[in-house]
Amino acid sequence: MDDESEFLKRMGQKKKKLAKGRLDKFYYLAKEQGYRSRAAFKLIQLNKKYNFLGSAKACLDLCAAPGGWMQVASKYMPVQSLIVGVDLDPIRPIKNCIGLQEDITTQKCRTEIKKSLKTWKVDICLHDGAPNMGTSWIQDAYQQAELTLHALKLATEFLVAGGWFVTKVFRGPDYNALLWVFHQLFKKVDSTKPQASRNASAEIFVVCQGFLAPKHIDPKLLDPKYVFKEIKEAPKHIDLGKTTTKRNRSGYEEGITEIAKTATVKDFVEGNDHLKILASVNSLQFDVESKMYFDHPSTTTEIKECFKDIKVLGKFDFKVLIKWKKEMLEYKESLEGKKEEEAAQVEQPDTNRLLTQEELDENLDKLLEENQSKLEKRKKKEKKKQNEKKRVLQQRLQLNMTIPGDSIDQIDDNNLFDLQKGKDDQFEIDASADVDPDEIVDSEDEMNQEEYENDEDFEMDNEEFMEQQLDEQYSQYLKRVKGKSGEVDVSRVTKDKLSDYSGKGMDDLEIEDDETMEMKLSDNKSSLLYDGKKRATSEKSASMWFNQSLFRGVTGDDEDTAAAEEDPELDRPIKLQKTSTESKSTTKKESKKSKKDKSSSSSSKYQSAPTGQLDDSDEEQEDAKQGEDNQFEVVPMEQDIEYESSDSEDEDSRIKTLAMGTMMLRKKVKQDMTDDAFNRYAFNDDDLPDWFTQDEDRHNKPQTPLTKEMVEEIKREIREIDSRPIKKIAEAKARKKYRTAKRLEKLKDKANSVVDNEEMSNREKTRAIEKLYENSNKAGHAKQKKLVVISKKFKTGGGSGSKYKVVDKRMKKELRATKRVEAKKKGTRK
Ligand SMILES: C[S@@+](CC[C@H](N)C(=O)[O-])C[C@H]1O[C@@H](n2cnc3c(N)ncnc32)[C@H](O)[C@@H]1O
């Protein structure tokens, strides 16, 4: 019989009522592997840790039914081992095992075991007993301890010296006393809790090894009356509710007279400190006031069982209880809410009656308050958005993702816009000339509705923020991959982000684009208000903007810039479009116009001039006209041009460019290549999805007439150039070579003179020549070996014999200078 069955048996439950959650993996594993109880895995795990079964020849299993441990013992012990199992309940026969139906506390059991073992002693005595009776844990814990002591008594009788005793113990008041006894009889005592033992269970397994087998054991050592005497005699009063036991013993806490502390389930559910309750009581009781919780369908048998013995609850049970408490609290609140509603219905029978003036005022006040709070929320949100934008902008600036002119411009233009707004309301009226004021209010209201009454508002912000972060990282990634300048990617990414951003249409997209990239040049200087400072900044920004490589090489660019410099009429401020919030209130007409602007921008790729003069298209002329009306002219955004940055070009593309350049030296090839670069169908598509354009940018590269061989040839040339030594090294090497040649020549001369010397004998000549070579070699080595140490403080001095020559920087320089001067003097004298 396993623990849960035992537990439920004690609680008067049947196994069928067992909550499914309690049937864990070991239950199913036991079923699968044919073990009679899940407890079998406890022994398997204990044996894995201590390996007591492997070498045992005889085993006594006390409290063995239904026989799971016996099965394990017969499996892990050597074949032909003797296994005797004893239990109150009958044990179904197990191959090669003996089963006895006895009470282990009786003398009869002892005799029966003796009969079965004959003259044998056992190497291991197992005990997994659980007492069969009891109403509270404390009582059962004592009985468990008592049973363990009985098992130990049997073990001392039948164990061989050095044998093992493995027993289950409940961690209760008698636990330490038991451990003490074990220590008296065994060499080593270990407490462990195998994985298969539930956390919720207070059981623990004590593995005693090396039975000392004393000749005489004091009977008091194994007598519960004595072993647990101290506790028994403590002057404490027991209150165990319905049941009383023959013994008095302490509870969990020292000095507490009442062992079983209880609280009501109502206290637990409705009280403020439910954790404190759980920590301090032994059980929770359903009283009359808790009846509503008792009857609730979520109050399962498992929960009721948990309430009976709080102290043995595990983490999982605690969680279940806390969840249940939460649910009950909600249930209670809903009940109260219903009651209140009913009461209100009773009190307010006629809702259709006419409201009094006071009630009307009250309602109005409420409405006003609500609106006020909404407005405040909106302001806060707007401020937050602005701050966020500023932060992102700063980040981009730090990462060089946005050119400074761009950002300054943005701020300037916003201010410029404000200035206009402040000085002359005419502009605002102009900007929304065709707008029905009611419509604006309505649309704003709608926006508010959407923005501030939506619960997901905050999440949207977070998402947006996250998006931004991702975008930034993506742009950095693109920068690395493609070696492009950051600002281009940023513009694209920003655009992507905006188009992806749910809840924002194309209009928003255009507006946000304005904030980052798109600029407008006003045709009519006089119609716009701006002050000098800002104009200067704008001009600076404009010049920075047009100085970008993007505008280099664009037809007419130079002329336009030059013209702008010369013609004061063209000397005008750069204007950003309105900020997002202002623009949101613009009319549909405006948004339509911006769409047109956008389409015109995409259709005029590679031909757009910074002034935004778009020649042929009627649409564009119309736009220009409209722009004039609104004091704006749209400068199409150059978005998809590939910027070649020589700095960041990788080796391959540099080589390809070089090869192309070489090819283009021939006029015909140059012309062909230029012609091939244009396709009359290219860039004609409007409103292409961003993912498509991006992909196309990345992969749609012009087919060049370059051949592999050409590229390889250039690569080889470059490699050859790269492998050449640098000039200084080459010179030094040449100098060395020259010096060696000279030395050899001198040596040769000397050797010749020795040879020619008629006064010397042949022997003398040979020696003299040998000496010459020796000396020359020595001189060369000595020079090489001389190390120069530059010391600041002159602390380490090298004596005359030292191979180090210690100098300081100053001295070295001075020495060189004097040598130089001397050399010069010599030169002039010559
Ligand atoms: C948890 S079960 C043992 C399970 C067993 N180890 C297995 O693997 O199948 C506890 C057993 O202790 C037995 N028991 C309790 N008190 C006993 C006693 N005084 N004498 C013999 N057996 C007892 C119960 O009958 C019960 O079968």
The ligand as an SDF file (V2000), in Angstrom:
LIG
                    3D

 27 29  0  0  0  0  0  0  0  0999 V2000
    3.5990    2.6780    2.7100 C   0  0  0  0  0  0  0  0  0  0  0  0
    3.0880    1.0230    3.0140 S   0  0  0  0  0  0  0  0  0  0  0  0
    4.5010    0.1850    2.5410 C   0  0  0  0  0  0  0  0  0  0  0  0
    4.7040    0.1300    1.0800 C   0  0  0  0  0  0  0  0  0  0  0  0
    5.7960   -0.8150    0.6630 C   0  0  0  0  0  0  0  0  0  0  0  0
    7.0820   -0.3720    1.0820 N   0  0  0  0  0  0  0  0  0  0  0  0
    5.8170   -1.0190   -0.8300 C   0  0  0  0  0  0  0  0  0  0  0  0
    6.7840   -0.6760   -1.4720 O   0  0  0  0  0  0  0  0  0  0  0  0
    4.8600   -1.5250   -1.3550 O   0  0  0  0  0  0  0  0  0  0  0  0
    3.0670    0.9760    4.6670 C   0  0  0  0  0  0  0  0  0  0  0  0
    2.6710   -0.3630    5.2030 C   0  0  0  0  0  0  0  0  0  0  0  0
    2.9210   -0.4240    6.5680 O   0  0  0  0  0  0  0  0  0  0  0  0
    2.0740   -1.4030    7.0780 C   0  0  0  0  0  0  0  0  0  0  0  0
    2.0150   -1.3740    8.5410 N   0  0  0  0  0  0  0  0  0  0  0  0
    1.6330   -0.3610    9.3340 C   0  0  0  0  0  0  0  0  0  0  0  0
    1.7270   -0.7430   10.6190 N   0  0  0  0  0  0  0  0  0  0  0  0
    2.2050   -1.9710   10.6270 C   0  0  0  0  0  0  0  0  0  0  0  0
    2.5170   -2.8820   11.6490 C   0  0  0  0  0  0  0  0  0  0  0  0
    2.3800   -2.5790   12.9390 N   0  0  0  0  0  0  0  0  0  0  0  0
    2.9790   -4.0870   11.3140 N   0  0  0  0  0  0  0  0  0  0  0  0
    3.1300   -4.4220   10.0170 C   0  0  0  0  0  0  0  0  0  0  0  0
    2.8460   -3.6190    9.0290 N   0  0  0  0  0  0  0  0  0  0  0  0
    2.3880   -2.4090    9.3230 C   0  0  0  0  0  0  0  0  0  0  0  0
    0.7640   -1.0810    6.4360 C   0  0  0  0  0  0  0  0  0  0  0  0
   -0.0870   -2.1820    6.4260 O   0  0  0  0  0  0  0  0  0  0  0  0
    1.2000   -0.6760    5.0900 C   0  0  0  0  0  0  0  0  0  0  0  0
    0.9900   -1.7070    4.1620 O   0  0  0  0  0  0  0  0  0  0  0  0
  1  2  1  0
  2  3  1  0
  2 10  1  0
  3  4  1  0
  4  5  1  0
  5  6  1  0
  5  7  1  0
  7  8  2  0
  7  9  1  0
 10 11  1  0
 11 12  1  0
 11 26  1  0
 12 13  1  0
 13 14  1  0
 13 24  1  0
 14 15  1  0
 14 23  1  0
 15 16  2  0
 16 17  1  0
 17 18  1  0
 17 23  2  0
 18 19  1  0
 18 20  2  0
 20 21  1  0
 21 22  2  0
 22 23  1  0
 24 25  1  0
 24 26  1  0
 26 27  1  0
M  CHG  2   2   1   9  -1
M  END
$$$$
